[in-house]
Amino acid sequence: MRCMLLTILCLSAFFAEAQRFSNEFLSIGVGARAHGMGKTGVAIVNDATAGYWNPAGLARLDHNGWQIAAMHAEWFAGVGKYDYLSGARKLGDKGRAIGISLIRFGIDGIPNTLNLFEEDGSINYDNVVPFSAADYALIAGLGQKLVKNSDKWTAGANFKIIYRNIGPFASAFGFGLDAGIQYKSDKWQIGLSGKDITGTFNAWNINFTEEEKEVLELTNNEIPINSIEVTNPTFILGFARSFELKNDFELLAALDFLTTTDGKRNTLIKTDGFSIAPNLGFELNYKKFVFLRLGTSNFQQDTDIGSDPFWTFDPSLGIGLVFKDLELDYAFTDIGDQRNSTFSHIISLQYKLPQKKTGK
């Protein structure tokens, strides 16, 4: 009975929290480069990860064939796993490109102890069946140059399909739209990305049995019901500038302002209607071969018992290597949200597939 109660309470708490932080797994971020730079990517992204950060960056791909990107990260010593895979390529010579991304964030092997006890009160461990709680997103994007034969101005849009599953207890389908724009000069880059611009809707289907509902009622917990969950729009404005240094070194500085519209959050700038969180990142490269990265994000005000409030932030660092068509990146950073600090090792790679040679 205690195991059953614990499982039910955890699930009911999840549904209560899901209404406040809808589709939070899509705010974690992809690519070790961006993570190493404090999650800054809106203005500078120009590779296969643009389908996530800013679809306008798809139009700046520097490879005519397919470009593949992948990332793996873990939460809580491997309890939660975050995986990302994407592909992008140009479409002819019209300044247009497409990108397709798949994201999975899940916790596997959760023991379902609801049937641990038999009717006579005896324990039967054969009735414990593991299940997974996982979130999936499929993102399809299109980027386009706005001026012919020039990549100064680009724009793009994404359509995403979301599937969320909590074992046999509940599942949800959702869909939403993202859009973005980029501007690039010799030294400056500016980007604006709008995520969930029309609101992203998740339709939950709850599958609790009558026995599970009875446990909820006996413990004075609200029984989750079929419902619609809405993710409010988020806007990110980014600025970046490059500096040429001596001896073939180059420095890139990036600053993003993330604006959420779901009420007051614990950020640097906050109101009752929206909150603004700045992210700052730097990237130093030598001959575009070795990259060193440093960043900071998630500024929050905290307090200790009996002390005045103070500000905290999440530092990040990373390194990257580029060898011909292969790029390998590593970052050590916090992939959690504003309520949980979860520092993790992040590894990602990108590869430009060879183009097929056509006969004359």
ABEGO torsion letter per residue (X at the ends): XAAAAAAAAAAAAAAAAAAABBGAAAAAEBEAAAAAAGGBAAAABABAAAAAABAAAAAABABABBBBBBBBBBBGGGABBBBBBBBBBBBEAAGBBBBBBBBBBBBBGBBBAAAABBAAGBBBAAABBBBBBBBBBBBBBBBBBABBGBAABBBBBBBBBBBBBBEAABBBBBBBBBBBBBBBBAABBBBBBBBGAAEBBBBBBBABBAAAAAAAAAAGBBBBBBBBBBBBBBBBBBBBBBBBBBGGBBBBBBBBBBBBAAEBBBBABBBAABBBBBBBBBBBBBGGABBBBBBBBGBBBBBBBGBBBBBBBBBBBBBBBBBEABBBBBBBBBABBAABBBBBBBBBBBBBBBBBBBBX
